Amino acid sequence: MTLAKKVIPAVVFASGLVLVIVVAKRVRTGSELEAGSQTAVEAPSMQTPQSWPMFGANTGLTAAVEGSLPDSLELIWRFRTGGVVKSPPVIEDGLVFAGSADANVYAIEAASGEQVWAYPTGDEVEAAACVAEGMVFVGSADGFFYAIDAKTGVLKWRYETGGKILGAANRTRSADANETWLVFGSYDSKLYCLNSADGRFVWSYDTDNYVNGAPAVGEGKAVCGGCDAIVHVVSLADGNNAGRIDSGSFIAASAAIYGGRVYVGNYDGVFLCADISSGEIVWRYGDGETTYFSSPAVTKEFVIFGGRDKRLHCVDRAGGEVVWTFDALGDVDSSPAVCGDKVVFGAEDGRVYMARLADGTGVWWYEIGKAVTSSPAVAGGLVVVGSDDGYVYAFGVRR
């Protein structure tokens, strides 16, 4: 065992305050852990939701949940995979599900960090899983979309597309409410809708380039961006075009929808809010120089997203005016997660940060050492996130 000291060396946070914190933590070195092993301690206890079943926490992909987080977290466990973990973890029914560049999808006990099962795909798994009806639905860079039993890791069905699947799936009910449908994008420039029970094709929608992110779902529509620079609005009932919003540059992030509006950033430094029904852009934010790969978290008052200017941005949801920015030490491609009055996110500087939602004041960070481009999930007393060092990390507080 080694003693790893985490020190914040006079960091000036968005509020203008200088905060210096020293936290000592005992962690295992990478050489002590083999693939599939973990560091386990007592189960944590925090008042947070018990489920984060998909990327963005809900079908609108707002990545914001009720609950509370303390001002400081501890490393509860870490789980080693055999490759980089860019896949955002999800949490459901006491299990954490995450993909890895080692081509596996893992199920991990949330309480202990122990492996439950691993399912091998044919290539890297960068997409987040979507958990519904006892199944884990996830795409792979091998072009297949997989349906895996959440408890056993047994494959139920798979569906082949014509390109890599790097974005998460979303879920919706069929018009007659008798079926659950899954909606996801592929690098074959299509958005797909499949029946969750058997993988039966329902419809597909053609875009003009790769679809990177997950589609947001709400009010009978799926909304997604892609490398064609268009925010596509698609009818869930039949897959027909219901609107096109030109963002001006390609979109790598997932869009979020809230209150009839869509929120998303693009490659050329514009983060926009648009009315879904009319297609009109309500407001734009950005300097035209900062690239936005981070997907937003959206609350009643705020929209929060990362940028490649090494900042987390918080803007007013109604008008797009800046509320605060948080300066990290590396690009912020990680998509933030909001729990109550806190926001958690990772950065290329190898750190996981937590700040106050109201004013962006930094309250805690943990240095992993390798880039954190994965996005955190918050549920069951844990903040869980992946890292380029090949580990899935779980933070919380001990009983």
BELHU-V420628 format. One record per helix or strand of 3 or more residues. SS is the DSSP state (helix for helix, strand for strand). FROM is the first residue (numbers start at 0). LEN is the number of residues. Records with the same first field share a line. If there is no record, write none. Layout:
SS: FROM-LEN, FROM-LEN
//
This chain:
strand: 1-6, 21-6, 73-7, 89-3, 94-5, 103-6, 114-6, 129-3, 134-5, 143-6, 154-6, 169-4, 179-6, 189-6, 200-6, 215-3, 220-4, 229-6, 240-6, 255-3, 260-5, 270-5, 280-5, 301-6, 310-6, 321-6, 336-3, 341-5, 350-6, 361-6, 376-3, 381-5, 390-6
helix: 29-3
//
